[in-house]
């Protein structure tokens, strides 16, 4: 079976959960015997200029996968930014309340929705290719939901379009422009049960979706002592891994940690942050801001940590939570994120907090109950291996596509 993943930008080492999910899923489906291609634009990544064709148009091979790049068209950045600013500053509590009584309530007007979707990253050449060659592919898998490449690309091949939406409870998801896209695609692959429930709340029942989850590399080696020695850390620490910005709630974690240390001045606990980001981090001896690091060092950091803290409330999966569990380390998550909270409850591998007081209680519990902490880490590891190892995920995806395609797939053990 021939499959094309469609994503705004693609390449090894590009940061981002959806970007990583696309790359790893494509590679594992190729290993399973599928004929896999990537269709993308010439833009470098999310943080670059969406008007700039950084890569050359055409086909290159990356990690054994053909990657077809298409030029983007110029966009009206000023008009887009004005609408995007309004979306970024939407009162989500107001929006959720009003959506209950008015299902078509949107955070922006119909004209503003049109500006948003038309003036973001778009590639007419990519859309023309999908329409012209759609009979050459069994499915086009679009990831994530909110970009022009997904919206306009899926319109050209609805009967062959599959979404991996990576849907969050955010203002963008409430725009009415996405309802038809979710309703009329051939299938939807959700990363978590809570993501599927959110989609039904927003777009109505009867979506043709399956809960598959994201795949995780579970057999990596990790050694906590190696991390402690390399970075000269001699105290227990909370680990944050990922993009450091307000959208991930990193500032809340920093604030809560500082408050905890002010009230427990004799406590040796530290906060270690790894990954990129632009938020201001206080210059303190108990906060260690390491930035990007080699992948092995990241795995060792998981193993060395008291716990991983994922404070984000906008997650459709959370790779770092799963990686921490794969390393045998428990997690703390924000209670306002239904996805990660559900994972903690289902696995019995983590704690969740919704206030500073609960955050502090979680820390005290983990520091004073090492046996239970270790058991939670083992519970998390078992949960990941049983539900999100790549052989499990690949099997779920093959079964889903078999159902959507029908009897054309004769042998799912050799689906090519």
Secondary structure, DSSP 4 states (H G I P E B T S, - for coil): -EEEEE-S---TT--SHHHHHHHHHHHHHHHTT-EEEEEEES---TTS-TT---SPSEEEEETTEEEEEEPPPP--HHHHHHHHHHHHT--HHHHHHHHHH-TT--SS-HHHHHHHHHSSS--HHHHHHHHHTGGG-SEEEE--TTSHHHHHHHHTTGGGEEE-----SSGGGG-THHHHHHHHSSEEEESSHHHHHHHHHHH-S---EEE----B-------HHHHHHHTT--S-EEEEES-BSGGGTHHHHHHHHHHHHHH-TT---EEEEES-B-S-----TTEEEEES--HHHHHHHHHHSSEEEE--S--SS-HHHHHHHHTT--EEEETT-HHHHHHHHHHT-EEEESSHHHHHHHHHHHHH-HHHHHHHHHHHHHHHHHHHBHHHHHHHHHHHHHHHH-TT---GGG--
